[in-house]
Amino acid sequence: MVRLHDGNVADYWTALEGVSHFLYLAWNAGHDRPVSLLELEMQAEVDKYVASYWLMREQLPGRFPSELLSVLFERTRIDPRLARGREAMYREASRYAEKFCRRLEQTLRGAHGESGGEVLAELRRFYRLTNARKLAHIERSV
């Protein structure tokens, strides 16, 4: 079994982001709701954090992946060639996702690494919120 590590995390996140975008667009289309690019990118960042957290906990039981927030939100750089003038929007999506994930991490730490019903309920609520409500929820929660 290949574990998630520095050499494969970028490819893992690229694939995960594509799946996140597809599922989020499909869910919102099924509920006849528009989706902004900011919202799509923010949700993908949250999905990358949560999926990576759970995968790392599965691969290394008993170890909390404390470096995950830093690697995902602080060390990641936006490629201007790919962003095509939307760097500010990507930074904003990342900033909001980081705030949400930092709070989520406190809950995960409190649950001693277990996903628990509280975390899943919060993720489900967040997923279903509109963009404006997601942003307000994050700002209220910080």
Buried (B, 14 or more C-beta within 10 A) or exposed (E): EEEBEEEEBEEBBEEBBEEBBEBBEEBBEEEEEEBEEBBBBBBBBBBBBBBBBBBBBEBEEEEBBEEBBEBBBEEBEBEEEEEEEBEEBBEBBBBBBBBBBBBBBEEBEEEEBEBBEEBEEBBEEBBEBBBEEBBEBBEEEE
